[in-house]
């Protein structure tokens, strides 16, 4: 049986990609595009049977890219988010797309808790003041999160982990997700935003969730923590709410444009904690991610069911051209 042609798109040196995928052995022929641009991607796709996606979103499989890949049988995205890929085009082409659910749940939920604590306890402002020679013991006005209401937008593995951590701190936690739940902690989104002292956003980006969270609907003086995607929160409304004092602060690991460009008002506001999209990037999460990706790729080429398929197709991957399986 000839090796599967695997096109690897992550922004890593080619030699490093080969080392990461070494457990696949001679089952795959690993290739990378000649350059990290769309033309090189389209040129490499006609031979690709498996695509290992690009977690940065630079190289995505939109409709035109899917059309350029007649042999494509499986896409493994090395992240939880799959935004940028055209799920409809992949589904119509019979190509299952899998992500890596749950691998970053601990990392992201810990970041959300740490970010909320940093805002409530004014850690960044206190650090800056001491470095500037000040000693603002009476003016910082930090407060405790214990006993506060926390609303979690999203109830996947990350949302569940967030709820667990905040409850462990003694917070009253409610959640909202797109599918209503028979759960006493489930709450309508409007009520959740209006009644929460802290709103934690960890829901996947889609057409339905774009600008889902309007900071103007949040409780006055509340904190916003966004570890989902920048587009899930109305960013212009967030700036207005922060400038007007409607919100006490925000912690953002994600932005509409990454990195935020020069002149972005979020970079100038003092009550915003900025993070370079690293909430899910820990040594432990990276190890779980690599294991999940390699295990799924092995399952694909060995004819076993893959996990994490997000576009509703069967979990067993089939080659498009059976005659390619023998030399």
C-alpha positions in Angstrom: 0.0 0.0 0.0 1.4 3.4 -1.0 1.7 6.1 1.6 -1.0 8.7 2.0 0.0 12.2 0.9 -0.2 14.5 3.9 0.0 18.2 3.4 1.1 19.9 6.6 0.2 23.6 7.1 1.3 24.5 10.6 3.8 27.4 10.8 6.7 25.2 11.8 10.1 24.3 10.2 9.7 21.4 7.8 12.3 19.3 9.7 10.3 19.8 12.9 7.1 18.8 11.3 8.7 15.6 10.1 9.9 14.9 13.6 6.4 15.5 15.1 4.8 13.2 12.6 7.5 10.5 12.8 5.1 8.1 14.7 3.2 7.8 11.4 6.2 6.2 9.8 6.0 5.2 6.2 2.2 5.3 6.2 2.4 9.0 5.0 4.4 11.1 2.7 4.6 14.4 4.5 4.8 17.6 2.4 4.6 21.3 3.1 3.7 24.2 0.7 6.5 25.9 -1.0 5.6 29.1 0.8 3.1 30.2 3.4 0.7 31.9 1.0 -2.5 31.1 -0.8 -0.9 30.5 -4.2 1.5 27.9 -2.7 -1.4 26.3 -0.8 -3.5 25.9 -4.0 -0.5 24.5 -5.9 0.1 21.9 -3.2 -3.6 20.8 -2.8 -4.2 18.7 -5.9 -2.0 15.8 -4.6 -3.1 16.1 -0.9 -5.1 13.3 0.6 -4.8 14.5 4.2 -4.4 18.0 5.3 -3.0 18.9 8.7 -4.4 22.4 9.3 -2.8 25.7 10.2 -3.9 26.8 13.7 -3.0 30.5 12.9 -5.8 30.7 10.3 -3.4 32.0 7.6 -3.8 28.9 5.4 -7.5 27.8 5.3 -9.5 25.5 3.3 -12.2 27.7 1.8 -14.4 26.7 -1.1 -11.8 27.3 -3.7 -9.2 25.4 -1.8 -11.5 22.4 -1.4 -12.2 22.5 -5.1 -8.5 22.4 -5.8 -8.1 19.2 -3.8 -9.9 16.3 -5.6 -8.1 13.6 -3.7 -8.7 15.1 -0.2 -10.1 12.6 2.2 -9.5 14.0 5.7 -8.6 17.3 7.4 -7.2 17.3 10.9 -7.2 20.7 12.5 -4.7 21.0 15.3 -6.9 23.2 17.5 -10.3 23.4 18.9 -11.4 26.3 16.6 -12.0 25.5 12.9 -13.0 29.0 11.8 -11.7 29.8 8.3 -12.4 26.4 6.9 -15.5 26.1 4.7 -17.4 23.3 6.5 -20.1 23.2 3.8 -17.7 22.7 1.0 -15.8 20.0 2.9 -19.0 18.2 3.7 -20.2 18.4 0.1 -16.9 17.0 -1.0 -17.2 14.1 1.5 -14.2 15.3 3.6 -14.5 14.9 7.3 -12.9 17.7 9.3 -11.8 16.9 12.9 -10.6 19.2 15.6 -9.0 18.5 19.0 -11.8 18.9 21.5 -10.8 19.2 25.2 -7.0 19.3 24.8 -6.9 22.9 26.0 -9.7 22.9 28.4 -7.5 23.0 31.5 -5.2 25.6 30.1 -7.9 28.0 28.9 -10.1 27.7 32.0 -7.1 28.4 34.2 -6.3 31.4 32.1 -9.8 32.7 32.4 -9.8 32.3 36.2 -6.3 33.9 36.4 -7.4 36.8 34.2 -10.6 37.4 36.2 -8.5 37.4 39.4 -6.0 39.8 37.9 -8.7 42.3 37.0 -10.5 42.0 40.3 -7.4 42.3 42.4 -5.9 45.1 40.1 -2.7 43.2 39.8 -1.4 44.9 36.6 -2.3 48.4 37.9 -0.6 47.6 41.2 2.5 46.3 39.5 2.8 49.4 37.2 2.3 51.7 40.2 5.1 50.1 42.3 7.4 50.1 39.3 6.7 53.9 38.9 7.6 54.5 42.5 4.1 54.8 43.8 2.5 53.0 46.7 -1.3 53.0 46.1 -2.5 50.9 49.0 -5.7 52.9 49.4 -6.6 53.8 45.8 -6.4 50.4 43.9 -9.7 49.1 45.5 -9.3 45.4 44.6 -12.1 43.1 45.5 -12.7 39.3 46.0 -14.4 37.1 43.5 -15.8 34.7 46.1 -19.6 35.0 46.2 -19.8 36.9 42.9 -21.9 35.8 40.0 -20.1 34.4 37.0 -21.8 33.8 33.6 -20.0 31.4 31.2 -20.9 31.8 27.5 -20.3 28.4 26.1 -20.6 24.9 27.6 -18.2 22.7 25.8 -15.2 21.2 27.5 -13.7 24.6 28.2 -16.9 26.1 29.5 -17.5 23.1 31.8 -13.9 23.5 33.1 -14.4 27.2 33.7 -17.6 26.6 35.6 -15.8 24.1 37.8 -12.9 26.4 38.7 -15.1 29.4 39.4 -17.5 27.3 41.6 -14.4 26.0 43.4 -13.6 29.6 44.2 -17.0 30.1 45.7 -18.7 31.9 42.9 -22.3 31.5 41.8 -22.0 30.2 38.2 -24.5 30.2 35.4 -24.0 29.3 31.8 -25.5 29.8 28.4 -25.1 27.7 25.2 -26.8 27.6 21.9 -28.7 24.4 22.8 -31.0 25.0 25.8 -30.3 22.6 28.7 -32.5 21.2 31.4 -30.1 22.4 34.0 -30.8 24.8 36.9 -27.5 26.6 36.0 -28.6 27.3 32.4 -29.8 30.8 31.9 -31.1 32.9 29.0 -28.2 34.9 27.4 -29.8 38.3 28.1 -30.3 37.4 31.8 -26.8 36.0 32.0 -25.2 39.1 30.7 -27.3 41.5 32.7 -26.9 39.6 36.0 -23.2 38.5 36.0 -20.4 40.2 37.8 -18.0 38.4 35.5 -18.8 37.2 32.0 -16.5 34.5 30.6 -16.7 34.0 26.9 -15.5 30.6 25.6 -17.9 29.7 22.8 -16.9 28.7 19.3 -17.0 31.3 16.5 -19.7 30.8 13.9 -22.1 33.0 11.9 -24.5 32.5 14.8 -22.0 33.7 17.5 -20.4 36.6 15.6 -20.8 39.7 17.8 -23.0 37.5 20.1 -21.9 39.4 23.3 -22.8 43.0 23.4 -21.0 44.6 26.4 -23.7 47.3 26.6 -26.1 44.5 27.8 -23.8 43.6 30.7 -24.2 44.5 34.3 -22.7 47.9 35.1 -19.3 47.5 36.7 -18.9 43.9 35.5 -15.8 42.3 34.1 -15.5 40.7 30.7 -13.1 37.8 30.0 -12.8 36.6 26.3 -10.9 33.5 25.5 -13.1 32.5 22.5 -12.5 34.5 19.4 -12.4 38.3 19.0 -15.4 38.4 16.7 -17.7 36.8 19.3 -17.7 40.1 21.3 -18.7 43.3 19.7 -15.3 45.0 20.0 -16.4 48.5 19.1 -19.1 48.3 21.7 -16.6 46.9 24.2 -14.3 50.0 23.7 -17.3 52.3 24.2 -18.4 50.4 27.4 -14.9 50.6 28.9 -14.4 54.3 28.0 -17.8 55.2 29.5 -17.0 53.2 32.7 -19.9 50.9 32.1 -17.6 48.0 32.5 -14.9 47.8 35.2 -12.4 46.0 33.0 -11.8 43.3 30.4 -9.3 40.6 29.8 -8.8 39.6 26.2 -6.8 36.7 24.8 -8.3 37.2 21.4 -9.0 40.1 19.0 -10.8 40.8 15.8 -7.4 41.5 14.2 -4.4 39.6 15.6 -2.2 41.2 16.7 -4.1 44.4 17.4 -2.8 47.0 15.0 -1.2 50.3 16.0 -3.9 52.7 17.0 -6.3 50.1 18.3 -7.9 51.7 21.3 -7.8 48.5 23.3 -4.0 48.9 23.4 -4.4 52.3 25.2 -7.2 51.6 27.7 -5.8 51.1 31.2 -8.5 48.8 32.4 -7.8 46.1 29.8 -5.6 43.1 30.3 -4.2 42.0 26.9 -2.9 38.5 26.1 -1.4 37.3 22.8 -3.8 34.4 22.1 -1.9 32.1 24.5 -4.7 31.0 26.9 -4.5 27.4 25.5 -0.7 27.3 25.0 0.9 25.4 27.8 3.4 22.6 27.7 0.8 20.2 29.0 -1.9 21.3 26.5 0.7 21.2 23.6 1.5 17.6 24.6 -2.1 16.6 24.6 -2.7 18.3 21.3 0.2 16.5 19.6 -1.0 13.2 21.0 -4.5 13.8 19.8 -3.4 14.8 16.3 -1.0 11.9 15.8 -3.5 9.4 17.2 -6.2 10.7 14.8 -3.9 10.7 11.8 -2.9 7.1 12.6 -6.6 6.1 12.9 -7.3 7.7 9.6 -4.6 5.9 7.6 -5.3 2.6 9.3 -9.0 2.7 8.6 -10.1 3.1 12.2 -12.6 5.7 13.3 -11.2 9.2 13.9 -12.5 11.4 16.7 -13.7 15.0 16.8 -15.4 15.2 13.4 -17.3 18.5 13.4 -19.1 18.4 10.0 -21.3 15.4 10.5 -19.6 13.0 8.2 -18.7 9.3 9.0 -15.7 9.0 11.2 -13.9 6.4 9.0 -11.7 8.0 6.4 -11.8 6.5 2.8 -9.3 7.2 0.1 -10.9 9.0 -2.9 -8.8 7.0 -5.5 -8.5 3.4 -4.4 -6.1 2.7 -7.3 -3.5 4.8 -5.5 -3.2 2.3 -2.7 -0.9 0.1 -4.7 2.2 0.9 -6.6 
